[in-house]
Amino acid sequence: MEEDGQRRRRRRRTRTAAMPERGCHAGAATSIHDLPNDLLELVLLRVPCPVTLARAASTCRPWRRLISSAGFIRRHRCLHPPPVLGHFYARCGTSFVPAPPPPGPPRATAVDAIRDRVSLRFLPHNYNTCVMELTDSRGGLLALVCNCNASSSVVMCDPLARRFREVCLPAAMPVSSSERFTPCCLGAFLLDAGDEDDTAIIRSLSVSNFRVLCVPLVSEDDDHGRSRLSARAFVFSARESRWVLLSLSTTVVDPCAHRFLGRTAEGSLVWSGASCGTTKVLHLDENTGDFSYFALPAPAKDVRRDVHVYYWRWNLRAVGRDDTGAMRLARIVGGVDLEVLRCVPGGGGGAVTVERAVNLSDLTGIKPWSDRSWHFLEMDDAAVPTGSVVVSTTEKCRWMFTIDVEIMEAVRGRKRDCDARAVLPYELPWPPPIK
């Protein structure tokens, strides 16, 4: 009997030790606030939308402090690019095409609301004419160049906030007494809001906080009294409200208009001359402000359309730089072949060599019509993979091909209709306004 009693008491003590204390479920329940900061950061880093992230920051002070920190914003930007509301198509005027909204009943209403919200009708100039040209879009801001007969200016525009700021080009800042600024600018290109430090990362672009790179043309007299044009690179800072000459580097340019070819991820800006037969390509390193130019082979005659051509975005594109820092250009020769050019800056137009060439019909397996030819398709440069170009035929073909110029492989995709000089994405402002 005693042994049975001891055995029962041992079993009772074991069950009592295994049972949780009374009230532990009700009084000590855990919540999201019990997560350590490192785990909470991993959870919030998975939130893709900046609007949702701003709402999460308004939940409590610890969350706001974590989300507004420079380290969190940097890591979130690496994981999630800012959402693109749509694209601006630069034609003779400027039109906006909203991105497709999520599926649902209010689909058409959402598209109309976005289109009306980012309309440029509030600008003082007539943006539907060639007087004002859209040249860049970054972080919710648009950069437009207004080339008038007397002077030129740059207009920074925030469509969502209905705000803009017009800045005159630095006509009163000649480097020498023989220089005269012309009423012509090759473009305005947005830069980061500040230097690469922790405080600059959390500042978003706005009409009161931006930096823009402009390339005006300067007329100067040579030793024989003849006038010549050269390009200069200036940077305007909204916080300092002044122009700064980026570099003393300059280069003589063609007096004819220049056509913008593209901006690469490494910070290269490229233009070609607009006159027929021009072989010079102007290059600017936006990090240093140094100019250079490349003398390309003469544009080949389009054998299918029996016309002479000049270099433009439909037959010449800036691809990027290789491992040695040399510039890469892709050109379509005669409307049938694709060539990859390696350009090294130097005297007399630098050194230009053909790295590789391929027949586009053989590469893609599509034969264009007898009177049609291949051309580069106008696309959002940010949507094109690095080191690739997009080509199609001029007839109403359903397909476009993304070609990796390094390995010369083509990937077929559904063609998008686009009749514009440039396609620029319009992003939500980043970082989101968190106070």
C-alpha positions, 0 to 999 in steps of 0.5 A, spaced: 500 500 500 505 504 501 509 503 495 502 504 491 501 511 495 508 513 493 507 511 486 501 515 485 504 521 489 510 521 484 505 521 478 502 527 481 508 531 482 510 529 475 503 532 472 504 538 476 511 540 474 509 538 466 503 543 467 504 550 465 503 555 470 496 558 471 494 564 467 500 564 463 496 564 456 492 570 459 497 574 462 503 573 458 501 572 451 506 575 446 505 580 440 509 583 434 512 588 439 515 582 443 519 581 436 527 583 437 529 589 432 533 585 427 527 580 426 522 586 426 526 589 420 526 582 416 519 583 417 518 590 414 523 589 409 518 584 405 513 590 405 514 592 397 510 598 397 512 605 399 505 607 401 504 601 406 511 602 409 509 609 410 503 607 414 507 602 418 511 607 420 505 611 423 503 605 427 508 607 433 514 610 435 519 604 435 517 602 428 517 609 425 524 610 428 526 603 425 523 605 418 526 612 417 533 609 419 538 610 413 540 603 414 533 600 413 532 605 407 538 603 404 536 595 404 529 596 402 531 600 396 536 594 394 530 589 395 524 593 392 525 598 386 520 604 387 513 602 384 512 605 377 506 609 376 506 609 368 511 612 363 512 619 359 512 618 352 516 624 349 514 626 342 512 633 339 509 633 346 509 629 352 503 624 354 503 619 360 501 612 359 499 609 366 501 602 368 496 597 368 493 597 375 491 590 379 485 587 376 478 588 379 472 592 378 475 599 379 480 598 374 478 604 369 477 609 374 484 607 377 487 609 370 483 615 369 485 618 376 492 616 375 492 620 368 489 626 371 493 626 377 500 626 373 498 631 368 502 637 366 497 642 364 499 646 370 506 648 367 506 655 365 509 653 358 506 649 352 508 642 353 505 640 347 510 643 343 517 643 341 519 649 346 519 644 352 522 637 351 522 632 357 529 629 358 529 625 364 525 622 370 527 620 377 524 619 384 518 622 382 521 628 379 521 630 371 526 634 368 524 639 362 528 643 357 525 649 355 529 652 349 527 659 346 530 663 341 533 668 347 535 663 352 534 656 355 531 654 362 530 648 366 524 646 369 523 641 375 516 638 375 513 634 381 506 632 377 503 629 384 504 635 388 503 640 382 509 644 383 515 646 379 521 650 379 524 653 373 532 655 373 535 659 367 541 656 365 548 659 367 549 664 362 553 669 366 558 664 368 563 664 362 569 660 363 573 666 359 572 672 356 571 670 349 565 665 351 558 666 349 552 661 352 548 660 346 540 659 347 541 651 346 542 645 351 543 638 350 539 636 356 538 636 363 539 629 367 537 628 374 542 626 379 542 624 387 539 629 392 546 629 395 552 626 397 553 618 398 552 619 406 547 616 411 544 623 411 543 624 404 540 617 403 534 619 407 532 625 403 527 624 397 527 628 391 523 634 390 523 641 387 526 644 393 531 638 394 534 636 387 541 636 383 541 636 375 546 636 370 545 640 364 550 640 358 549 647 355 553 649 348 558 655 348 560 659 343 567 662 343 572 665 338 578 661 336 585 664 334 583 666 327 576 670 330 572 664 327 566 662 332 566 655 334 561 651 339 563 647 345 559 643 350 560 644 358 557 640 364 554 644 369 550 642 376 545 645 379 544 644 386 537 646 389 539 647 396 545 651 394 541 655 389 547 655 384 550 653 378 557 649 379 562 648 373 563 640 373 569 640 370 574 644 365 573 639 360 570 641 353 570 639 346 568 642 340 561 640 337 558 640 330 554 646 329 548 642 327 543 639 333 545 633 337 540 627 338 541 624 345 542 616 344 542 614 351 544 614 359 548 608 361 548 605 368 555 607 369 553 614 368 555 615 361 551 620 356 551 619 349 549 624 343 550 623 335 550 629 330 543 630 326 546 632 320 547 626 314 553 623 314 556 625 321 560 620 324 562 623 331 559 621 337 559 625 343 560 622 350 560 625 357 562 622 364 557 625 368 561 622 374 567 627 372 564 631 367 569 629 362 568 630 355 570 625 349 568 624 342 568 617 338 569 617 330 565 611 328 564 608 321 560 612 316 553 610 317 551 605 312 546 605 306 539 602 308 539 597 302 532 595 303 529 602 303 535 605 298 536 611 302 542 614 306 541 615 313 544 618 319 546 616 326 539 616 331 536 612 336 533 607 331 540 605 329 545 606 334 545 605 342 549 606 348 550 599 351 554 601 357 562 600 359 566 593 359 570 591 364 576 595 362 572 602 362 571 602 354 565 604 351 560 600 348 555 602 342 551 597 338 549 599 331 544 596 326 548 596 319 544 597 313 538 595 316 540 588 316 546 587 321 547 588 328 555 590 330 557 591 337 563 597 337 568 598 342 570 605 343 576 607 347 577 615 348 583 618 345 586 623 340 583 624 333 576 621 335 579 615 339 579 608 337 573 604 335 573 597 333 568 592 331 567 587 337 562 582 334 557 582 328 551 578 327 545 578 321 539 579 325 534 575 321 539 569 322 539 570 329 532 571 330 529 567 325 525 572 322 525 575 315 523 582 314 519 584 308 523 586 302 522 594 303 523 593 311 529 593 315 531 592 323 531 598 328 532 599 335 525 599 339 524 605 343 523 602 350 524 604 358 532 603 359 531 601 366 526 595 363 532 593 358 537 588 362 544 591 362 548 590 356 542 588 352 538 592 346 531 591 343 530 590 336 524 589 331 522 590 324 519 596 321 513 592 319 507 591 324 510 585 327 508 582 333 515 580 336 520 584 339 527 581 341 532 582 347 539 581 345 545 580 349 550 583 346 556 579 350 553 573 348 549 575 342 543 571 344 536 573 342 530 572 347 523 573 343 517 577 347 511 581 345 512 587 341 509 593 344 507 599 340 511 605 341 511 612 337 516 616 341 523 619 341 524 617 348 520 613 354 521 615 361 518 611 367 515 615 372 516 612 379 513 614 386 517 618 390 523 615 394 524 614 400 516 615 402 515 621 406 516 619 414 516 624 419 
